[in-house]
């Protein structure tokens, strides 16, 4: 991840889930998976995940100069499990869009992450850790693009 500091403060951060569907259940990961067994979900964003997204974004800002209203649009957030002959694959996709507005200007940027872990002991706990990392990476990518277009205050 890039080390990014953005000049400005935050007036408000809103997180909007723009996905068409979401699932309240966890991935079905059997104790003894056979090759070909797979599952895929679009997890509902929990209040803890929304708070994490907000605090992760806030951590990039210095709090000095311009204040921004920020909207985070979750475009894609998926978890997948696939059993193969000698491995269990955990896959996570996250795509988000961040819109920063200072009242005069608006910057829209996006970040996307795909993380893949192959192991012999897949679990919902480990895929949730990967899921959180994917959100952090996507935020970092989006804000690295935003930094290029943010003008410092005079």
TANOR-V390806 format. One record per backbone hydrogen bond with DSSP energy under -0.5 kcal/mol. NH is the residue of the N-H (numbers start at 0). CO is the residue of the C=O. If there is no record, write none. Layout:
# TANOR-V390806
nh=NH co=CO
nh=NH co=CO
This chain:
# TANOR-V390806
nh=3 co=1
nh=5 co=59
nh=8 co=65
nh=10 co=67
nh=11 co=67
nh=13 co=69
nh=15 co=13
nh=15 co=71
nh=17 co=15
nh=17 co=73
nh=22 co=41
nh=28 co=26
nh=29 co=27
nh=32 co=29
nh=35 co=82
nh=36 co=33
nh=38 co=80
nh=40 co=78
nh=42 co=40
nh=43 co=22
nh=49 co=45
nh=50 co=46
nh=51 co=47
nh=52 co=48
nh=53 co=49
nh=54 co=50
nh=55 co=51
nh=56 co=52
nh=57 co=53
nh=58 co=54
nh=59 co=56
nh=60 co=57
nh=61 co=5
nh=62 co=7
nh=63 co=7
nh=67 co=8
nh=68 co=100
nh=69 co=11
nh=69 co=67
nh=70 co=98
nh=71 co=13
nh=72 co=70
nh=72 co=96
nh=73 co=15
nh=73 co=71
nh=74 co=72
nh=74 co=94
nh=75 co=94
nh=77 co=92
nh=78 co=40
nh=79 co=90
nh=80 co=38
nh=81 co=88
nh=82 co=36
nh=83 co=86
nh=87 co=118
nh=88 co=81
nh=89 co=116
nh=90 co=79
nh=91 co=114
nh=92 co=77
nh=93 co=112
nh=94 co=75
nh=95 co=110
nh=96 co=72
nh=97 co=108
nh=98 co=70
nh=99 co=97
nh=99 co=106
nh=100 co=68
nh=101 co=104
nh=106 co=99
nh=108 co=97
nh=110 co=95
nh=112 co=93
nh=114 co=91
nh=116 co=89
nh=118 co=87
nh=118 co=116
nh=126 co=122
nh=127 co=123
nh=128 co=124
nh=129 co=125
nh=130 co=126
nh=131 co=127
nh=132 co=128
nh=133 co=129
nh=134 co=130
nh=135 co=131
nh=136 co=132
nh=137 co=133
nh=138 co=134
nh=139 co=135
nh=140 co=136
nh=141 co=137
nh=142 co=138
nh=143 co=139
nh=144 co=140
nh=145 co=141
nh=146 co=142
nh=147 co=143
nh=147 co=144
nh=148 co=144
nh=148 co=145
nh=149 co=145
